[in-house]
Amino acid sequence: MTIRQDKHGRAIVLHLAGPLGVGRSVRHLRAAVGRALARGGRGLVLDLSGVGYLDAAGIGALISCHRRALRVRQRIVLTGLRRHVRDVLGVTRLAGQLGEAADEEQAVRVLDQYAARRDLPPHIAAPSCA
């Protein structure tokens, strides 16, 4: 798996290419997400348009990354879901928890909206992960 990092406004975009499954790809994703979250910003966009295969280990890695982002009050939004990946994420309902956008532009808007709500007192706008 290769991961290319870009910046889009205050969001970081990770472009993934290759299978996301057991082995080095999972470790590579977790490390890249950890580095990106440490930089701060609005959150992360994971562009999965280059991912044609996703297995249980890949799902576990996405869940782990999601939890890590929430701990630092950031969000992850997925974009570029191919059919197989969309089907797998649909069964697990993970795309709904992480957030899915049609494209990178929409994903950044979702992160901007989340960040705006996050800056409000919790009783006014509590971010939802459901």
HULINWO-V907968 format. One record per pair of residues at least 24 apart in sequence whose C-alpha atoms are under 7 Angstrom apart, sorted by the first residue. I is the first residue (numbers start at 1). J is the second residue. D is the distance in Angstrom with one decimal. If there is no record, write none. Layout:
I_J_D + I_J_D
//
This chain:
1_25_5.3 + 10_41_5.2 + 10_42_5.4 + 11_41_5.7 + 11_42_4.9 + 11_43_5.3 + 11_44_5.8 + 11_108_6.5 + 12_36_6.8 + 12_43_6.4 + 12_44_5.0 + 12_45_6.2 + 13_44_5.8 + 13_45_4.6 + 13_46_6.0 + 13_47_7.0 + 14_45_6.2 + 14_46_5.0 + 14_47_6.0 + 15_46_6.2 + 15_47_4.7 + 15_48_6.5 + 16_47_6.1 + 16_48_5.5 + 16_50_5.7 + 16_51_6.4 + 17_50_4.0 + 17_51_5.2 + 18_50_6.0 + 18_51_5.0 + 18_52_6.7 + 19_51_5.5 + 19_52_6.0 + 19_53_4.7 + 19_54_6.3 + 20_51_6.7 + 20_53_6.0 + 20_54_5.0 + 20_55_6.8 + 20_58_5.1 + 21_54_5.7 + 21_55_5.1 + 21_56_7.0 + 21_57_5.1 + 21_58_4.5 + 22_57_5.2 + 22_58_6.9 + 26_58_6.1 + 26_61_6.0 + 30_61_6.6 + 30_65_6.4 + 33_65_6.6 + 37_69_6.7 + 42_74_6.6 + 42_111_6.0 + 42_112_6.5 + 42_115_6.2 + 43_74_5.0 + 43_75_5.1 + 43_76_6.0 + 43_111_6.2 + 44_75_6.3 + 44_76_4.8 + 44_77_6.4 + 45_76_5.7 + 45_77_4.9 + 45_78_5.8 + 45_107_6.5 + 46_76_7.0 + 46_77_6.2 + 46_78_4.9 + 46_79_6.2 + 47_78_6.1 + 47_79_4.9 + 47_80_5.5 + 48_78_7.0 + 48_79_6.1 + 48_80_5.1 + 48_81_5.6 + 49_80_4.1 + 49_81_5.6 + 49_82_6.1 + 52_82_6.6 + 52_84_6.7 + 52_85_6.7 + 53_84_6.9 + 53_85_6.5 + 54_85_6.0 + 66_98_6.7 + 75_111_6.9 + 77_101_6.8 + 77_107_6.0 + 79_103_5.6 + 79_104_6.5 + 97_129_5.4 + 97_130_5.3
//
